[in-house]
Amino acid sequence: MDTNAAGIAASLSFRQLKLFESVGRLNSVRKASEECNLSQPAVTQSLAKLEQQIGVALLERRASGSYLNELGEIFHRRTTRLFALIERALIDLGVPGGESAAPVIARRISRSQARSLIAIVDGGSFAQAATTLGLSQASLQRAARDLESNVKKSLYYRTAAGVMVTPQGIEFGRKIKLAAQEIEWGIKEIETARGNFASQITIGALPFGGSVLLASVLDEFVTTHRNADVKIINEGASEMLNRLRAGDVDFVIGIVQETLGDDLSNEALGETPYNIVARRGHKLLRQGKVTVADLLDHEWVVATEGSSRRACFERLFTGQAPKASIATCSLPVIRHLLARSDRLTLMTSYELLHEDGTLAPLSFGPIDRPPSIGITMRADWLPTQLHRDFIELLRRHVAGNAVRPLLREVG
């Protein structure tokens, strides 16, 4: 996230945001004051401070009421999502009263209570969280107890090593973190609409095809979006999906996983069949049809356990498998190992398309269940315009004639 946007978002109290959400929905300061049980002057003062902190007017005051302006509409959409996501997190936590009680409990949760849980989950301990937030442990523990009291659920437990977060508490903290990010996105969208500071997107690139596809479009994207700040994170599939769920990356590019939880969704851009590849000059490239027996005679470089590429390798061989003493998801390492030996590996057609010619596919025939390359997102994610522009560029790139022979479009 942009430091400026994060700082502004952190300065806004949940009470301010709830008042703004109410006024924007009801088009009335009076009705919002009644709904939130505050005086009209208190609501007016809170809204004025909110606009001052963000640096823009969000409402148009008329005799008939208070109405969202263009920037107000942008921010109200994100504020509405903040409270909807908090309420959903409370329902999933199993708070007493369920759906009917969740809106009431959500209004009681303060920014400091949410910040404390997020910091404890991210830091792994109260001590680390207190250091990160610049608070005393006593202050942090007070906020933690207040949050437990509000939700009426145990979020922490005591061990010999200290106070720890329960599994339910960790999941609740993850969802609250995602909810709070909506306000940062809203501020970034306002600044983008005003043509102000650069906006950052954080992209997860999976090994193999993810990095290749990303590299293919980055130059064009930053050329057409000169104020964009693109941060790229590289991890294996399991860790990357955890980062996506935690909101540490905005979306993930690469070979889409066959099974996902309900909280994630895939957009497959195209199928990219696997090939068995070797270095140029390999003896198997000089013969006609390569057999499984030929493959068994050679050492392999395989992908790490749990990956779709590793599963494909295991399906190729029934019973005896070839020697495969090296497992890695690093294309540079694989490229180096194959260039200096007679080893074999699996590589998608899209990856092979972007190789420098040192590797070539064997004549083995089609390999069943070709993987798809695409985008993985949180199921309830609302992308900014910058995100939408990047994803549209990916779609156009995959659909382009330059890659169509080796990358089959899905749909």
C-alpha positions as CSV (number, residue, x, y, z in Angstrom):
1,M,0.0,0.0,0.0
2,D,1.1,3.6,-0.5
3,T,2.6,5.0,2.7
4,N,0.5,8.2,2.4
5,A,-2.8,6.4,1.8
6,A,-2.0,3.9,4.7
7,G,-1.2,6.8,7.0
8,I,-4.4,8.7,6.2
9,A,-6.5,5.6,6.5
10,A,-5.0,4.8,9.9
11,S,-5.9,8.2,11.2
12,L,-9.6,7.8,10.4
13,S,-11.7,6.3,13.3
14,F,-14.3,3.7,12.6
15,R,-16.9,6.0,14.2
16,Q,-16.1,8.7,11.6
17,L,-16.4,6.2,8.8
18,K,-19.7,4.8,10.1
19,L,-21.1,8.3,10.3
20,F,-20.0,9.0,6.8
21,E,-21.5,5.7,5.6
22,S,-24.8,6.6,7.3
23,V,-25.0,10.1,5.8
24,G,-24.1,8.9,2.4
25,R,-26.7,6.1,2.5
26,L,-29.5,8.3,4.0
27,N,-28.6,11.6,2.3
28,S,-29.3,13.3,5.6
29,V,-27.2,14.4,8.6
30,R,-30.3,14.4,10.8
31,K,-31.3,10.8,9.9
32,A,-27.7,9.7,10.4
33,S,-27.5,11.3,13.8
34,E,-30.7,9.5,14.8
35,E,-29.4,6.2,13.5
36,C,-26.0,6.6,15.2
37,N,-27.5,8.1,18.4
38,L,-25.4,11.3,18.2
39,S,-26.3,15.0,18.0
40,Q,-26.4,16.7,14.6
41,P,-23.5,19.1,15.5
42,A,-21.4,16.1,16.5
43,V,-22.1,14.4,13.1
44,T,-21.4,17.6,11.2
45,Q,-18.1,18.1,13.1
46,S,-17.0,14.5,12.5
47,L,-17.7,14.7,8.8
48,A,-15.8,18.0,8.5
49,K,-12.8,16.5,10.2
50,L,-13.0,13.4,7.9
51,E,-12.9,15.6,4.8
52,Q,-10.1,17.6,6.3
53,Q,-8.0,14.5,7.0
54,I,-8.6,13.1,3.5
55,G,-8.1,16.5,1.9
56,V,-11.2,16.6,-0.3
57,A,-14.9,17.4,0.0
58,L,-17.1,14.3,-0.1
59,L,-20.5,15.7,0.4
60,E,-22.6,18.4,-1.2
61,R,-24.7,20.2,1.4
62,R,-28.1,21.3,0.2
63,A,-31.3,22.5,1.8
64,S,-32.9,19.1,1.0
65,G,-30.0,17.1,2.6
66,S,-26.4,16.0,2.2
67,Y,-25.4,14.2,-1.0
68,L,-22.3,12.3,-2.1
69,N,-20.3,14.1,-4.8
70,E,-18.2,12.1,-7.3
71,L,-15.3,11.6,-4.9
72,G,-17.7,10.8,-2.1
73,E,-19.3,8.1,-4.2
74,I,-15.8,6.5,-4.6
75,F,-15.1,6.6,-0.9
76,H,-18.6,5.6,0.2
77,R,-18.4,2.4,-1.9
78,R,-15.2,1.4,0.1
79,T,-16.7,2.5,3.4
80,T,-19.8,0.4,2.8
81,R,-17.5,-2.6,2.0
82,L,-15.5,-2.0,5.2
83,F,-18.5,-2.5,7.4
84,A,-20.0,-5.3,5.3
85,L,-16.7,-7.2,5.5
86,I,-16.5,-6.7,9.3
87,E,-20.1,-7.9,9.7
88,R,-19.3,-11.0,7.6
89,A,-16.2,-11.6,9.7
90,L,-18.3,-11.4,12.9
91,I,-20.9,-13.8,11.5
92,D,-18.1,-16.3,10.5
93,L,-16.6,-15.9,14.0
94,G,-19.9,-17.1,15.4
95,V,-20.8,-14.1,17.6
96,P,-23.9,-14.5,19.7
97,G,-26.9,-13.3,17.8
98,G,-25.4,-14.0,14.4
99,E,-26.5,-11.9,11.5
100,S,-28.9,-9.7,13.5
101,A,-26.2,-8.9,16.1
102,A,-23.3,-8.4,13.7
103,P,-24.1,-4.8,12.6
104,V,-24.5,-3.7,16.3
105,I,-21.2,-5.4,17.3
106,A,-19.4,-3.9,14.2
107,R,-20.3,-0.4,15.4
108,R,-18.7,-1.1,18.8
109,I,-15.3,-2.2,17.3
110,S,-12.8,0.7,17.3
111,R,-9.9,1.3,15.0
112,S,-7.5,0.7,17.9
113,Q,-9.1,-2.7,18.7
114,A,-8.9,-3.8,15.1
115,R,-5.3,-2.5,14.8
116,S,-4.2,-4.4,17.9
117,L,-5.5,-7.8,16.6
118,I,-4.0,-7.3,13.2
119,A,-0.6,-6.4,14.7
120,I,-0.7,-9.4,17.0
121,V,-1.6,-11.8,14.2
122,D,1.0,-10.4,11.9
123,G,3.7,-10.1,14.5
124,G,3.1,-13.5,16.2
125,S,3.2,-12.2,19.7
126,F,2.0,-9.3,22.0
127,A,5.6,-8.2,22.5
128,Q,6.3,-7.8,18.8
129,A,2.9,-6.2,18.1
130,A,3.5,-3.6,20.9
131,T,6.9,-2.8,19.4
132,T,5.4,-2.4,15.9
133,L,2.6,-0.2,17.1
134,G,4.8,1.8,19.5
135,L,2.5,0.9,22.4
136,S,3.1,-0.5,25.9
137,Q,2.1,-4.2,26.2
138,A,-0.4,-3.0,28.9
139,S,-2.1,-0.7,26.4
140,L,-2.2,-3.5,23.8
141,Q,-3.6,-6.0,26.2
142,R,-6.3,-3.5,27.1
143,A,-7.4,-3.1,23.5
144,A,-7.3,-6.9,23.0
145,R,-9.5,-7.4,26.1
146,D,-11.9,-4.7,24.9
147,L,-12.2,-6.5,21.5
148,E,-12.9,-9.8,23.1
149,S,-15.6,-8.2,25.3
150,N,-17.2,-6.7,22.2
151,V,-17.4,-9.9,20.2
152,K,-18.0,-12.1,23.2
153,K,-15.7,-14.7,21.9
154,S,-12.3,-15.9,23.1
155,L,-9.6,-14.7,20.7
156,Y,-6.6,-15.4,22.9
157,Y,-5.3,-18.1,25.2
158,R,-2.5,-18.2,27.7
159,T,0.5,-20.6,27.4
160,A,3.8,-21.0,29.1
161,A,5.4,-18.9,26.3
162,G,2.8,-16.1,26.7
163,V,-0.6,-15.1,25.4
164,M,-1.3,-16.5,21.9
165,V,-4.1,-15.9,19.3
166,T,-6.6,-18.7,18.9
167,P,-7.1,-20.2,15.4
168,Q,-10.5,-18.4,15.3
169,G,-8.8,-15.2,16.3
170,I,-6.2,-15.5,13.6
171,E,-8.8,-16.0,10.9
172,F,-10.9,-13.1,12.3
173,G,-7.8,-10.9,12.3
174,R,-7.1,-11.8,8.7
175,K,-10.6,-10.8,7.7
176,I,-10.5,-7.6,9.7
177,K,-7.2,-6.7,8.0
178,L,-8.8,-7.2,4.5
179,A,-11.8,-5.0,5.6
180,A,-9.5,-2.2,6.8
181,Q,-7.6,-2.2,3.5
182,E,-10.8,-1.0,1.8
183,I,-10.3,2.4,3.3
184,E,-6.7,2.6,1.9
185,W,-8.0,1.6,-1.5
186,G,-10.7,4.3,-1.3
187,I,-8.1,7.0,-0.5
188,K,-5.9,5.7,-3.4
189,E,-8.9,5.8,-5.7
190,I,-9.6,9.4,-4.7
191,E,-6.1,10.5,-5.3
192,T,-6.0,8.7,-8.6
193,A,-9.2,10.5,-9.7
194,R,-7.6,13.8,-8.7
195,G,-4.4,12.9,-10.7
196,N,-2.2,13.1,-7.6
197,F,0.3,10.7,-6.2
198,A,1.3,7.4,-7.7
199,S,-0.8,4.4,-6.9
200,Q,0.8,1.0,-6.0
201,I,-0.4,-2.4,-7.0
202,T,1.2,-5.5,-5.5
203,I,1.2,-8.6,-7.7
204,G,2.1,-12.1,-6.8
205,A,4.1,-14.0,-9.4
206,L,4.1,-17.8,-9.2
207,P,7.1,-19.7,-10.3
208,F,7.3,-20.7,-13.9
209,G,4.6,-19.1,-16.1
210,G,3.6,-16.4,-13.6
211,S,6.9,-14.6,-13.8
212,V,7.1,-15.1,-17.6
213,L,3.7,-13.7,-18.2
214,L,4.2,-10.8,-15.9
215,A,7.5,-9.8,-17.5
216,S,5.8,-9.8,-20.9
217,V,3.4,-7.0,-20.0
218,L,5.2,-5.0,-17.3
219,D,7.0,-2.6,-19.7
220,E,3.8,-1.7,-21.6
221,F,1.9,-1.2,-18.4
222,V,4.4,1.2,-16.7
223,T,4.7,3.1,-20.0
224,T,1.0,3.7,-20.2
225,H,0.6,4.2,-16.5
226,R,3.5,6.4,-15.6
227,N,2.2,7.1,-12.0
228,A,1.9,3.4,-11.2
229,D,4.2,1.8,-8.7
230,V,4.3,-2.0,-9.3
231,K,5.5,-4.2,-6.5
232,I,6.1,-7.9,-7.4
233,I,6.4,-10.7,-4.9
234,N,7.7,-14.2,-5.8
235,E,6.7,-17.2,-3.8
236,G,5.6,-20.8,-4.3
237,A,1.9,-21.5,-4.7
238,S,1.1,-22.4,-1.1
239,E,2.8,-19.4,0.4
240,M,1.5,-17.1,-2.3
241,L,-2.1,-18.1,-1.7
242,N,-1.6,-17.4,2.0
243,R,-0.3,-14.0,1.1
244,L,-3.3,-13.4,-1.1
245,R,-5.7,-14.4,1.6
246,A,-3.9,-12.1,4.0
247,G,-4.1,-9.1,1.7
248,D,-0.3,-8.9,1.2
249,V,-0.7,-9.2,-2.5
250,D,-3.6,-7.9,-4.6
251,F,-3.8,-10.8,-7.1
252,V,-1.7,-13.7,-8.3
253,I,-0.5,-14.5,-11.8
254,G,0.6,-18.0,-12.9
255,I,-0.6,-21.6,-13.3
256,V,-4.0,-21.6,-11.7
257,Q,-4.5,-24.2,-8.9
258,E,-7.0,-26.9,-9.6
259,T,-8.6,-26.7,-6.1
260,L,-9.3,-23.5,-4.2
261,G,-11.3,-22.5,-1.2
262,D,-14.5,-20.5,-1.5
263,D,-12.6,-17.4,-0.6
264,L,-10.6,-17.4,-3.8
265,S,-11.5,-17.5,-7.5
266,N,-9.6,-18.1,-10.7
267,E,-9.8,-16.5,-14.1
268,A,-8.1,-18.8,-16.6
269,L,-6.7,-16.9,-19.5
270,G,-5.5,-19.8,-21.6
271,E,-4.3,-23.4,-21.6
272,T,-0.6,-23.9,-21.8
273,P,0.2,-27.6,-22.3
274,Y,3.2,-29.3,-20.8
275,N,6.1,-30.3,-22.9
276,I,9.1,-32.5,-22.0
277,V,12.2,-30.4,-22.8
278,A,15.9,-30.9,-23.0
279,R,18.9,-28.8,-24.1
280,R,19.6,-28.3,-27.7
281,G,21.8,-31.1,-29.0
282,H,20.3,-33.7,-26.7
283,K,20.3,-37.2,-28.2
284,L,16.5,-37.6,-27.7
285,L,15.9,-34.6,-30.0
286,R,17.5,-36.5,-32.8
287,Q,15.3,-39.5,-32.7
288,G,11.6,-39.7,-33.8
289,K,9.0,-40.7,-31.2
290,V,10.3,-40.6,-27.7
291,T,9.0,-43.4,-25.4
292,V,8.4,-43.7,-21.7
293,A,11.4,-46.1,-21.6
294,D,13.5,-43.3,-23.1
295,L,12.4,-41.0,-20.4
296,L,13.2,-43.5,-17.6
297,D,16.8,-43.6,-18.8
298,H,17.4,-40.0,-18.0
299,E,17.6,-38.0,-14.8
300,W,14.9,-35.3,-14.3
301,V,14.6,-31.9,-12.6
302,V,11.1,-31.9,-11.0
303,A,8.9,-29.3,-9.4
304,T,8.4,-29.2,-5.7
305,E,5.8,-31.3,-4.0
306,G,2.2,-30.1,-4.1
307,S,2.5,-28.3,-7.4
308,S,0.5,-29.1,-10.5
309,R,3.7,-29.6,-12.4
310,R,4.9,-32.2,-9.9
311,A,1.5,-34.0,-10.1
312,C,1.8,-34.1,-13.9
313,F,5.3,-35.7,-13.6
314,E,4.0,-38.3,-11.3
315,R,1.1,-39.1,-13.7
316,L,3.6,-39.7,-16.5
317,F,5.1,-42.7,-14.8
318,T,3.3,-45.7,-13.3
319,G,5.4,-47.9,-11.1
320,Q,9.0,-47.1,-11.6
321,A,9.9,-43.4,-11.9
322,P,13.1,-41.9,-13.3
323,K,15.8,-40.5,-11.0
324,A,14.9,-37.0,-9.9
325,S,17.3,-35.8,-7.2
326,I,16.6,-32.1,-7.6
327,A,13.3,-30.5,-7.0
328,T,12.9,-26.7,-7.7
329,C,10.5,-24.1,-9.0
330,S,13.2,-21.8,-10.1
331,L,13.4,-21.4,-13.9
332,P,17.0,-20.0,-13.9
333,V,18.1,-23.0,-11.9
334,I,16.3,-25.5,-14.2
335,R,17.7,-23.7,-17.3
336,H,21.3,-23.9,-15.9
337,L,21.0,-27.6,-14.9
338,L,19.5,-28.7,-18.3
339,A,22.0,-26.7,-20.3
340,R,24.9,-28.5,-18.8
341,S,23.6,-32.1,-18.7
342,D,21.2,-34.6,-20.3
343,R,18.5,-34.0,-17.7
344,L,14.9,-33.6,-18.7
345,T,12.1,-31.5,-17.2
346,L,8.5,-30.4,-17.8
347,M,7.9,-26.9,-19.2
348,T,4.7,-25.3,-20.4
349,S,4.4,-24.2,-24.0
350,Y,4.1,-20.6,-22.8
351,E,7.4,-20.8,-20.9
352,L,9.1,-22.5,-23.8
353,L,7.9,-19.7,-26.1
354,H,9.9,-17.2,-24.0
355,E,13.1,-19.3,-23.7
356,D,16.2,-18.1,-25.6
357,G,16.4,-21.2,-27.8
358,T,18.7,-23.2,-25.5
359,L,15.9,-25.7,-24.7
360,A,13.6,-27.6,-27.0
361,P,10.6,-29.9,-26.7
362,L,10.9,-33.7,-27.2
363,S,8.6,-35.5,-29.6
364,F,6.6,-37.3,-27.0
365,G,3.0,-36.5,-27.8
366,P,0.3,-34.6,-25.9
367,I,0.4,-34.8,-22.1
368,D,-3.1,-35.0,-20.6
369,R,-4.8,-32.3,-18.5
370,P,-3.0,-29.2,-19.7
371,P,-2.8,-26.5,-17.0
372,S,-4.3,-23.1,-17.4
373,I,-2.4,-19.9,-16.9
374,G,-4.3,-17.0,-15.4
375,I,-5.2,-14.9,-12.4
376,T,-6.2,-15.8,-8.9
377,M,-8.1,-13.3,-6.8
378,R,-10.0,-13.1,-3.5
379,A,-13.6,-13.9,-4.3
380,D,-15.0,-10.7,-2.8
381,W,-12.3,-8.4,-4.1
382,L,-13.2,-5.1,-5.6
383,P,-10.3,-4.0,-7.9
384,T,-9.3,-0.4,-8.4
385,Q,-9.2,1.0,-12.0
386,L,-5.4,0.4,-11.9
387,H,-6.0,-3.2,-11.2
388,R,-8.6,-3.5,-13.9
389,D,-6.3,-1.9,-16.4
390,F,-3.5,-4.4,-15.6
391,I,-5.8,-7.4,-15.8
392,E,-7.2,-6.2,-19.1
393,L,-3.7,-5.9,-20.5
394,L,-3.0,-9.5,-19.4
395,R,-6.2,-10.6,-21.2
396,R,-5.2,-8.8,-24.4
397,H,-1.7,-10.2,-24.2
398,V,-2.8,-13.8,-23.9
399,A,-5.4,-13.3,-26.7
400,G,-2.7,-11.9,-29.0
401,N,-1.7,-13.6,-32.2
402,A,1.9,-13.9,-31.0
403,V,1.1,-16.4,-28.3
404,R,-2.0,-18.1,-29.7
405,P,-0.2,-21.0,-31.4
406,L,1.2,-22.2,-28.1
407,L,-1.3,-20.8,-25.6
408,R,-4.9,-21.9,-26.2
409,E,-7.5,-19.5,-25.1
410,V,-10.1,-20.7,-22.6
411,G,-13.7,-20.0,-23.3
